Amino acid sequence: MAPAVTFYTFALAIHIAAIVIAFGVTFAYPVMYAVGIRSEARSMPGVHRIQDSVGKFVISPFLGLALLAGIYLASKLHSWSDFYVQWGLAVILLLGALGGAFFAPRERRLAELAERDVAAAGTGEVSFSAEYRALRQRVLTVGLVANVLILLTIYFMTAHTGA
């Protein structure tokens, strides 16, 4: 009698859960930006600090776990030459690099700029500087591209596109 759950199915569940945990929140960032800017401008320094912490303590570790589980799965299936595996590996490495080299320093800078702009407003209405707005737009744009890559990867993985 075969076991009901194999290590392979456990690793697959870990892989999927790690992706959901790592990247689920990134799909909410555009809403957080929009609400924060319109309704809670004084909270934006904290929003950016939270994003930086989420990157360090949630996204990065679970991205690593997803990568390790994915390596096991690809090795177990001998599927390293399949398009969906190569695509997934490339995207996870790209997202990890973007997290450390692009998002983290820019989120910290956004927090600094937002804090400066909030302080400059005193008790009046907050008006964010052109520097802050331009950087926020750049981070938002790259984040949306990253989210599209995540969705494409989910599709390629589930459909085994190009296999």
PyRosetta script that sets phi, psi and omega in degrees:
from pyrosetta import init, pose_from_sequence

init()
pose = pose_from_sequence("MAPAVTFYTFALAIHIAAIVIAFGVTFAYPVMYAVGIRSEARSMPGVHRIQDSVGKFVISPFLGLALLAGIYLASKLHSWSDFYVQWGLAVILLLGALGGAFFAPRERRLAELAERDVAAAGTGEVSFSAEYRALRQRVLTVGLVANVLILLTIYFMTAHTGA")
pose.set_psi(1, 126.8)
pose.set_omega(1, -179.2)
pose.set_phi(2, -78.4)
pose.set_psi(2, 146.9)
pose.set_omega(2, 178.6)
pose.set_phi(3, -65.0)
pose.set_psi(3, 148.7)
pose.set_omega(3, -179.1)
pose.set_phi(4, -67.6)
pose.set_psi(4, -33.8)
pose.set_omega(4, 179.8)
pose.set_phi(5, -125.4)
pose.set_psi(5, 126.1)
pose.set_omega(5, 177.5)
pose.set_phi(6, -98.4)
pose.set_psi(6, 167.0)
pose.set_omega(6, 176.2)
pose.set_phi(7, -63.3)
pose.set_psi(7, -34.5)
pose.set_omega(7, 177.7)
pose.set_phi(8, -59.1)
pose.set_psi(8, -47.4)
pose.set_omega(8, -178.8)
pose.set_phi(9, -68.0)
pose.set_psi(9, -33.5)
pose.set_omega(9, 175.1)
pose.set_phi(10, -63.8)
pose.set_psi(10, -46.0)
pose.set_omega(10, 179.8)
pose.set_phi(11, -64.1)
pose.set_psi(11, -37.9)
pose.set_omega(11, 177.4)
pose.set_phi(12, -63.7)
pose.set_psi(12, -43.6)
pose.set_omega(12, 178.3)
pose.set_phi(13, -63.6)
pose.set_psi(13, -41.3)
pose.set_omega(13, 177.4)
pose.set_phi(14, -62.3)
pose.set_psi(14, -44.2)
pose.set_omega(14, 179.7)
pose.set_phi(15, -58.8)
pose.set_psi(15, -48.6)
pose.set_omega(15, -178.5)
pose.set_phi(16, -66.7)
pose.set_psi(16, -45.6)
pose.set_omega(16, -179.9)
pose.set_phi(17, -61.9)
pose.set_psi(17, -40.6)
pose.set_omega(17, 179.9)
pose.set_phi(18, -62.9)
pose.set_psi(18, -39.1)
pose.set_omega(18, 177.3)
pose.set_phi(19, -65.4)
pose.set_psi(19, -45.1)
pose.set_omega(19, 179.7)
pose.set_phi(20, -60.8)
pose.set_psi(20, -46.2)
pose.set_omega(20, -178.5)
pose.set_phi(21, -66.7)
pose.set_psi(21, -43.5)
pose.set_omega(21, -177.5)
pose.set_phi(22, -65.4)
pose.set_psi(22, -45.7)
pose.set_omega(22, -168.0)
pose.set_phi(23, -111.4)
pose.set_psi(23, -7.9)
pose.set_omega(23, -179.4)
pose.set_phi(24, -55.1)
pose.set_psi(24, -45.0)
pose.set_omega(24, -177.2)
pose.set_phi(25, -64.0)
pose.set_psi(25, -28.3)
pose.set_omega(25, -176.8)
pose.set_phi(26, -64.0)
pose.set_psi(26, -23.8)
pose.set_omega(26, 178.2)
pose.set_phi(27, -75.6)
pose.set_psi(27, -17.0)
pose.set_omega(27, 177.7)
pose.set_phi(28, -90.6)
pose.set_psi(28, -16.0)
pose.set_omega(28, -176.9)
pose.set_phi(29, -55.6)
pose.set_psi(29, -44.1)
pose.set_omega(29, 178.6)
pose.set_phi(30, -58.9)
pose.set_psi(30, -36.6)
pose.set_omega(30, 177.8)
pose.set_phi(31, -68.8)
pose.set_psi(31, -41.9)
pose.set_omega(31, 178.8)
pose.set_phi(32, -60.8)
pose.set_psi(32, -42.7)
pose.set_omega(32, 176.8)
pose.set_phi(33, -60.2)
pose.set_psi(33, -50.2)
pose.set_omega(33, -175.5)
pose.set_phi(34, -61.9)
pose.set_psi(34, -46.7)
pose.set_omega(34, -179.7)
pose.set_phi(35, -67.3)
pose.set_psi(35, -43.7)
pose.set_omega(35, -179.8)
pose.set_phi(36, -60.2)
pose.set_psi(36, -47.2)
pose.set_omega(36, -178.6)
pose.set_phi(37, -64.7)
pose.set_psi(37, -43.4)
pose.set_omega(37, -175.0)
pose.set_phi(38, -78.8)
pose.set_psi(38, -40.9)
pose.set_omega(38, -169.5)
pose.set_phi(39, -114.3)
pose.set_psi(39, -25.1)
pose.set_omega(39, -173.1)
pose.set_phi(40, -136.1)
pose.set_psi(40, 51.9)
pose.set_omega(40, -174.4)
pose.set_phi(41, -54.5)
pose.set_psi(41, -36.9)
pose.set_omega(41, -178.3)
pose.set_phi(42, -69.0)
pose.set_psi(42, -14.3)
pose.set_omega(42, 179.9)
pose.set_phi(43, -88.1)
pose.set_psi(43, -8.3)
pose.set_omega(43, -173.3)
pose.set_phi(44, -60.4)
pose.set_psi(44, -37.2)
pose.set_omega(44, 175.6)
pose.set_phi(45, -57.3)
pose.set_psi(45, -42.2)
pose.set_omega(45, 178.4)
pose.set_phi(46, -66.5)
pose.set_psi(46, -38.8)
pose.set_omega(46, 178.2)
pose.set_phi(47, -58.3)
pose.set_psi(47, -45.5)
pose.set_omega(47, -178.5)
pose.set_phi(48, -69.4)
pose.set_psi(48, -35.3)
pose.set_omega(48, 176.1)
pose.set_phi(49, -66.5)
pose.set_psi(49, -38.4)
pose.set_omega(49, 177.1)
pose.set_phi(50, -63.0)
pose.set_psi(50, -44.3)
pose.set_omega(50, 178.1)
pose.set_phi(51, -57.7)
pose.set_psi(51, -43.8)
pose.set_omega(51, 179.6)
pose.set_phi(52, -61.6)
pose.set_psi(52, -43.7)
pose.set_omega(52, 178.9)
pose.set_phi(53, -66.6)
pose.set_psi(53, -39.4)
pose.set_omega(53, 177.2)
pose.set_phi(54, -61.2)
pose.set_psi(54, -41.0)
pose.set_omega(54, 177.4)
pose.set_phi(55, -59.6)
pose.set_psi(55, -45.6)
pose.set_omega(55, -177.5)
pose.set_phi(56, -71.3)
pose.set_psi(56, -44.4)
pose.set_omega(56, -168.2)
pose.set_phi(57, -103.7)
pose.set_psi(57, -8.9)
pose.set_omega(57, 178.6)
pose.set_phi(58, -123.4)
pose.set_psi(58, -61.8)
pose.set_omega(58, -173.8)
pose.set_phi(59, -60.9)
pose.set_psi(59, -54.5)
pose.set_omega(59, -175.9)
pose.set_phi(60, -59.5)
pose.set_psi(60, -50.4)
pose.set_omega(60, -178.7)
pose.set_phi(61, -64.4)
pose.set_psi(61, -39.0)
pose.set_omega(61, -178.5)
pose.set_phi(62, -76.7)
pose.set_psi(62, -27.5)
pose.set_omega(62, 171.6)
pose.set_phi(63, -62.8)
pose.set_psi(63, -42.9)
pose.set_omega(63, 177.4)
pose.set_phi(64, -62.2)
pose.set_psi(64, -42.1)
pose.set_omega(64, 178.3)
pose.set_phi(65, -64.6)
pose.set_psi(65, -42.0)
pose.set_omega(65, 177.5)
pose.set_phi(66, -61.9)
pose.set_psi(66, -39.4)
pose.set_omega(66, 178.5)
pose.set_phi(67, -64.2)
pose.set_psi(67, -46.2)
pose.set_omega(67, 179.7)
pose.set_phi(68, -62.5)
pose.set_psi(68, -44.7)
pose.set_omega(68, 178.3)
pose.set_phi(69, -64.7)
pose.set_psi(69, -39.1)
pose.set_omega(69, 178.0)
pose.set_phi(70, -63.6)
pose.set_psi(70, -39.0)
pose.set_omega(70, 176.9)
pose.set_phi(71, -62.0)
pose.set_psi(71, -43.9)
pose.set_omega(71, 177.5)
pose.set_phi(72, -61.0)
pose.set_psi(72, -47.9)
pose.set_omega(72, -177.4)
pose.set_phi(73, -61.2)
pose.set_psi(73, -46.0)
pose.set_omega(73, -179.9)
pose.set_phi(74, -64.6)
pose.set_psi(74, -37.7)
pose.set_omega(74, 178.9)
pose.set_phi(75, -68.7)
pose.set_psi(75, -42.9)
pose.set_omega(75, -179.6)
pose.set_phi(76, -61.1)
pose.set_psi(76, -39.4)
pose.set_omega(76, -178.8)
pose.set_phi(77, -89.7)
pose.set_psi(77, -1.9)
pose.set_omega(77, -176.4)
pose.set_phi(78, 52.0)
pose.set_psi(78, 45.7)
pose.set_omega(78, -173.5)
pose.set_phi(79, -113.7)
pose.set_psi(79, 24.9)
pose.set_omega(79, -178.0)
pose.set_phi(80, -60.4)
pose.set_psi(80, -28.0)
pose.set_omega(80, -178.6)
pose.set_phi(81, -85.9)
pose.set_psi(81, -6.8)
pose.set_omega(81, 179.7)
pose.set_phi(82, -72.5)
pose.set_psi(82, 140.9)
pose.set_omega(82, -178.4)
pose.set_phi(83, -53.9)
pose.set_psi(83, -47.8)
pose.set_omega(83, -174.3)
pose.set_phi(84, -63.0)
pose.set_psi(84, -30.4)
pose.set_omega(84, 177.5)
pose.set_phi(85, -74.0)
pose.set_psi(85, -45.4)
pose.set_omega(85, 179.4)
pose.set_phi(86, -64.0)
pose.set_psi(86, -42.3)
pose.set_omega(86, 176.6)
pose.set_phi(87, -59.9)
pose.set_psi(87, -50.4)
pose.set_omega(87, -178.2)
pose.set_phi(88, -59.5)
pose.set_psi(88, -42.4)
pose.set_omega(88, 178.5)
pose.set_phi(89, -63.3)
pose.set_psi(89, -45.3)
pose.set_omega(89, 179.7)
pose.set_phi(90, -61.8)
pose.set_psi(90, -43.4)
pose.set_omega(90, -177.8)
pose.set_phi(91, -68.4)
pose.set_psi(91, -41.4)
pose.set_omega(91, -178.3)
pose.set_phi(92, -67.4)
pose.set_psi(92, -36.1)
pose.set_omega(92, 176.5)
pose.set_phi(93, -69.0)
pose.set_psi(93, -40.5)
pose.set_omega(93, 177.9)
pose.set_phi(94, -63.1)
pose.set_psi(94, -45.4)
pose.set_omega(94, -179.8)
pose.set_phi(95, -64.3)
pose.set_psi(95, -38.0)
pose.set_omega(95, 176.2)
pose.set_phi(96, -64.2)
pose.set_psi(96, -42.7)
pose.set_omega(96, 178.1)
pose.set_phi(97, -65.3)
pose.set_psi(97, -42.6)
pose.set_omega(97, 177.8)
pose.set_phi(98, -61.8)
pose.set_psi(98, -38.6)
pose.set_omega(98, 179.6)
pose.set_phi(99, -59.0)
pose.set_psi(99, -47.2)
pose.set_omega(99, -177.7)
pose.set_phi(100, -81.1)
pose.set_psi(100, -39.1)
pose.set_omega(100, -173.3)
pose.set_phi(101, -93.5)
pose.set_psi(101, -24.9)
pose.set_omega(101, -177.5)
pose.set_phi(102, -113.0)
pose.set_psi(102, -62.2)
pose.set_omega(102, -171.5)
pose.set_phi(103, -65.2)
pose.set_psi(103, -50.9)
pose.set_omega(103, -174.0)
pose.set_phi(104, -56.8)
pose.set_psi(104, -52.6)
pose.set_omega(104, -178.9)
pose.set_phi(105, -66.6)
pose.set_psi(105, -32.5)
pose.set_omega(105, -179.3)
pose.set_phi(106, -75.5)
pose.set_psi(106, -33.7)
pose.set_omega(106, 175.6)
pose.set_phi(107, -66.9)
pose.set_psi(107, -38.8)
pose.set_omega(107, 176.1)
pose.set_phi(108, -64.8)
pose.set_psi(108, -40.4)
pose.set_omega(108, 178.4)
pose.set_phi(109, -66.6)
pose.set_psi(109, -40.3)
pose.set_omega(109, 176.8)
pose.set_phi(110, -59.7)
pose.set_psi(110, -40.1)
pose.set_omega(110, 178.4)
pose.set_phi(111, -62.3)
pose.set_psi(111, -43.8)
pose.set_omega(111, 178.9)
pose.set_phi(112, -62.9)
pose.set_psi(112, -46.7)
pose.set_omega(112, -179.6)
pose.set_phi(113, -64.5)
pose.set_psi(113, -42.7)
pose.set_omega(113, 179.4)
pose.set_phi(114, -64.1)
pose.set_psi(114, -41.5)
pose.set_omega(114, 178.8)
pose.set_phi(115, -61.9)
pose.set_psi(115, -42.9)
pose.set_omega(115, 177.9)
pose.set_phi(116, -61.1)
pose.set_psi(116, -46.0)
pose.set_omega(116, -177.5)
pose.set_phi(117, -67.8)
pose.set_psi(117, -37.4)
pose.set_omega(117, 177.3)
pose.set_phi(118, -66.0)
pose.set_psi(118, -43.7)
pose.set_omega(118, 179.0)
pose.set_phi(119, -62.9)
pose.set_psi(119, -40.2)
pose.set_omega(119, -179.3)
pose.set_phi(120, -64.7)
pose.set_psi(120, -26.7)
pose.set_omega(120, -179.4)
pose.set_phi(121, -75.4)
pose.set_psi(121, -17.6)
pose.set_omega(121, -176.7)
pose.set_phi(122, 59.8)
pose.set_psi(122, -128.0)
pose.set_omega(122, 178.5)
pose.set_phi(123, -94.3)
pose.set_psi(123, 0.2)
pose.set_omega(123, -179.2)
pose.set_phi(124, -84.4)
pose.set_psi(124, -173.2)
pose.set_omega(124, 179.6)
pose.set_phi(125, -69.1)
pose.set_psi(125, 136.4)
pose.set_omega(125, -179.1)
pose.set_phi(126, -78.3)
pose.set_psi(126, 130.9)
pose.set_omega(126, 174.3)
pose.set_phi(127, -123.9)
pose.set_psi(127, 114.6)
pose.set_omega(127, -177.0)
pose.set_phi(128, -78.3)
pose.set_psi(128, 141.9)
pose.set_omega(128, -177.4)
pose.set_phi(129, -67.9)
pose.set_psi(129, 161.0)
pose.set_omega(129, 176.4)
pose.set_phi(130, -61.4)
pose.set_psi(130, -35.6)
pose.set_omega(130, 179.1)
pose.set_phi(131, -62.6)
pose.set_psi(131, -45.9)
pose.set_omega(131, 178.7)
pose.set_phi(132, -62.9)
pose.set_psi(132, -49.2)
pose.set_omega(132, -177.3)
pose.set_phi(133, -61.2)
pose.set_psi(133, -40.3)
pose.set_omega(133, 180.0)
pose.set_phi(134, -66.5)
pose.set_psi(134, -43.4)
pose.set_omega(134, -179.8)
pose.set_phi(135, -67.8)
pose.set_psi(135, -40.9)
pose.set_omega(135, 177.8)
pose.set_phi(136, -60.5)
pose.set_psi(136, -40.9)
pose.set_omega(136, 178.9)
pose.set_phi(137, -65.4)
pose.set_psi(137, -40.3)
pose.set_omega(137, 178.2)
pose.set_phi(138, -62.7)
pose.set_psi(138, -45.9)
pose.set_omega(138, 179.7)
pose.set_phi(139, -64.5)
pose.set_psi(139, -42.3)
pose.set_omega(139, 178.6)
pose.set_phi(140, -62.0)
pose.set_psi(140, -43.7)
pose.set_omega(140, -179.3)
pose.set_phi(141, -63.4)
pose.set_psi(141, -48.0)
pose.set_omega(141, 179.6)
pose.set_phi(142, -65.4)
pose.set_psi(142, -36.3)
pose.set_omega(142, 176.7)
pose.set_phi(143, -62.9)
pose.set_psi(143, -40.7)
pose.set_omega(143, 178.1)
pose.set_phi(144, -66.2)
pose.set_psi(144, -39.4)
pose.set_omega(144, 176.2)
pose.set_phi(145, -62.6)
pose.set_psi(145, -42.8)
pose.set_omega(145, 178.1)
pose.set_phi(146, -61.1)
pose.set_psi(146, -41.4)
pose.set_omega(146, 178.8)
pose.set_phi(147, -64.6)
pose.set_psi(147, -37.3)
pose.set_omega(147, 176.0)
pose.set_phi(148, -64.0)
pose.set_psi(148, -41.7)
pose.set_omega(148, 177.8)
pose.set_phi(149, -62.0)
pose.set_psi(149, -38.9)
pose.set_omega(149, 178.0)
pose.set_phi(150, -62.8)
pose.set_psi(150, -46.9)
pose.set_omega(150, 179.9)
pose.set_phi(151, -64.1)
pose.set_psi(151, -41.8)
pose.set_omega(151, 176.7)
pose.set_phi(152, -61.4)
pose.set_psi(152, -40.8)
pose.set_omega(152, -179.9)
pose.set_phi(153, -64.6)
pose.set_psi(153, -41.6)
pose.set_omega(153, 176.9)
pose.set_phi(154, -59.9)
pose.set_psi(154, -43.6)
pose.set_omega(154, 178.4)
pose.set_phi(155, -62.0)
pose.set_psi(155, -50.5)
pose.set_omega(155, -178.6)
pose.set_phi(156, -60.4)
pose.set_psi(156, -39.0)
pose.set_omega(156, 180.0)
pose.set_phi(157, -67.6)
pose.set_psi(157, -43.2)
pose.set_omega(157, -177.1)
pose.set_phi(158, -76.0)
pose.set_psi(158, -33.1)
pose.set_omega(158, -178.5)
pose.set_phi(159, -91.2)
pose.set_psi(159, -8.4)
pose.set_omega(159, -174.8)
pose.set_phi(160, 51.6)
pose.set_psi(160, 41.2)
pose.set_omega(160, -177.8)
pose.set_phi(161, -56.7)
pose.set_psi(161, 132.6)
pose.set_omega(161, 178.2)
pose.set_phi(162, 80.7)
pose.set_psi(162, 4.3)
pose.set_omega(162, -176.6)
pose.set_phi(163, -71.8)
pose.dump_pdb("model.pdb")
